[in-house]
Protein backbone atom coordinates (compact mmCIF):
# COMPACT_ATOMS: atom_id res chain seq x y z
CA UNK A 1 0.00 0.00 0.00
CA UNK A 2 0.88 3.65 0.00
CA UNK A 3 0.76 6.38 2.60
CA UNK A 4 -1.18 9.60 2.30
CA UNK A 5 0.34 12.02 -0.22
CA UNK A 6 -0.22 15.74 -0.58
CA UNK A 7 -1.63 16.66 -3.97
CA UNK A 8 -2.18 20.38 -3.45
CA UNK A 9 -1.33 22.92 -0.81
CA UNK A 10 -2.39 26.54 -0.49
CA UNK A 11 -0.50 29.22 -2.40
CA UNK A 12 1.03 32.18 -0.54
CA UNK A 13 -1.81 34.36 -1.82
CA UNK A 14 -4.42 31.90 -0.58
CA UNK A 15 -2.71 31.74 2.81
CA UNK A 16 -2.56 35.53 3.08
CA UNK A 17 -6.30 35.73 2.44
CA UNK A 18 -6.89 33.81 5.69
CA UNK A 19 -4.52 35.76 7.97
CA UNK A 20 -6.64 36.89 10.93
CA UNK A 21 -7.48 40.63 10.69
CA UNK A 22 -5.98 41.52 14.08
CA UNK A 23 -2.73 39.72 13.24
CA UNK A 24 -2.62 41.46 9.87
CA UNK A 25 -3.22 44.87 11.44
CA UNK A 26 -0.51 44.32 14.05
CA UNK A 27 1.80 42.52 11.56
CA UNK A 28 2.05 39.43 13.71
CA UNK A 29 3.14 36.17 12.10
CA UNK A 30 1.71 32.92 13.36
CA UNK A 31 1.35 29.25 12.66
CA UNK A 32 -1.03 26.43 13.41
CA UNK A 33 -1.18 22.67 13.07
CA UNK A 34 -4.36 20.78 12.28
CA UNK A 35 -5.37 17.14 12.10
CA UNK A 36 -7.94 16.19 9.44
CA UNK A 37 -9.72 13.19 7.96
CA UNK A 38 -8.77 12.46 4.34
CA UNK A 39 -11.80 11.65 2.22
CA UNK A 40 -11.68 9.28 -0.76
CA UNK A 41 -12.24 12.31 -3.06
CA UNK A 42 -8.96 13.87 -1.74
CA UNK A 43 -10.70 16.62 0.28
CA UNK A 44 -10.08 17.11 4.00
CA UNK A 45 -12.85 17.21 6.60
CA UNK A 46 -13.39 17.16 10.35
CA UNK A 47 -10.20 19.17 10.83
CA UNK A 48 -9.31 20.03 14.39
CA UNK A 49 -6.71 22.32 15.85
CA UNK A 50 -3.62 20.66 17.33
CA UNK A 51 -1.52 23.75 18.11
CA UNK A 52 -1.33 27.47 17.30
CA UNK A 53 1.23 30.16 18.01
CA UNK A 54 0.54 32.78 19.17
CA UNK A 55 -2.75 31.75 20.70
CA UNK A 56 -5.89 33.83 20.71
CA UNK A 57 -5.48 35.63 17.39
CA UNK A 58 -7.36 33.19 15.18
CA UNK A 59 -4.53 31.36 13.43
CA UNK A 60 -6.04 28.00 14.43
CA UNK A 61 -9.46 28.77 12.97
CA UNK A 62 -7.78 30.06 9.82
CA UNK A 63 -5.71 26.87 9.49
CA UNK A 64 -8.82 24.71 9.72
CA UNK A 65 -10.56 26.75 7.00
CA UNK A 66 -7.49 26.68 4.75
CA UNK A 67 -7.05 22.92 5.14
CA UNK A 68 -10.68 22.19 4.32
CA UNK A 69 -10.87 24.56 1.33
CA UNK A 70 -7.46 24.43 -0.35
CA UNK A 71 -5.50 21.30 0.60
CA UNK A 72 -5.94 17.97 -1.18
CA UNK A 73 -4.40 14.64 -0.20
CA UNK A 74 -4.37 11.28 -1.91
CA UNK A 75 -5.61 8.89 0.77
CA UNK A 76 -3.48 5.93 1.75
CA UNK A 77 -4.13 2.58 0.12
CA UNK A 78 -3.93 -1.01 1.30
CA UNK A 79 -1.47 -3.49 -0.19
CA UNK A 80 -4.21 -4.48 -2.66
CA UNK A 81 -4.63 -0.85 -3.76
CA UNK A 82 -7.92 -0.20 -1.99
CA UNK A 83 -8.35 3.36 -0.65
CA UNK A 84 -8.35 3.62 3.14
CA UNK A 85 -11.33 5.89 3.75
CA UNK A 86 -11.49 8.11 6.83
CA UNK A 87 -7.73 8.10 7.48
CA UNK A 88 -6.81 10.91 9.92
N, C-alpha and C positions, 0 to 999 in steps of 0.2 A: 504494500500500500504506500500511499504518500501522505505527507503531512500537509497541513494548511499552508497555502501560498498566497501572498498578497498579489492581487491583480491590478489594483489601482489605489493610490493614495490621494490625498488632497493637495492641490497646488498651493503655492505660497499665497496667491490671490484669494483662493477659497478659504485658506486658514485665516487670513487677515479679516475677511468678512465676518468671522465669528468671534474676533477678539472682543471681550466684554467692554462695554462703553466706558466704565470707570477706569479700567486698566488702560484703555486707549488714551483717555483724557490725561491720565497721570503718567503715561509712557512707561508702564510697568509690564515687563515680560513675565510670562508664566508658562507652566506646563501641567499636563494632567495625563494620567494613565487610566484606561478603561478596559473592561473585560466584557466581551460580547459573544453572542451565539452566532455562528456562521450558518446561514441558511443554504439550502441546496442551490438556490438561484444566485449565489455569491454575495447577497446583501447581508448586512449585520443587523441584529435586532437584540432586544433585551439587554442593551449595554448598561453597565453600571460603573460608577466611579470607583477606582481603586485608590488613587492618590492625586492630589493637586497641590501646586506650590506657586505662589502663595495662596493660602486658603481664603475663602470669603469674597473673592472678586468675581467668581463665575467661570473660571477656567474649566472646572469639572463639567458643568452643564454644557459649556461650549464643546468640549471634547466629545461628549455623548452625542450631541447633535451632528457634529462633523463625521463621526464614525458611522452613524446610521444613514447619513445622506451622501457621503462622498467615497467612503472606502469600500472596496470589494475584495473578497478573499475566495479563492478556490477552496472548497471544503476538503478535508482529508478523505482518503479512500482506504478501503480494506485491501488486503492482499489480492482479492478477486476483482478489484476495481470498483466496487460499490461505494457510493458516496456515504459518508458518515454524517447523517443529518443531526442538527442540534449540537454540534461540537462547540464548546465554549473555549 
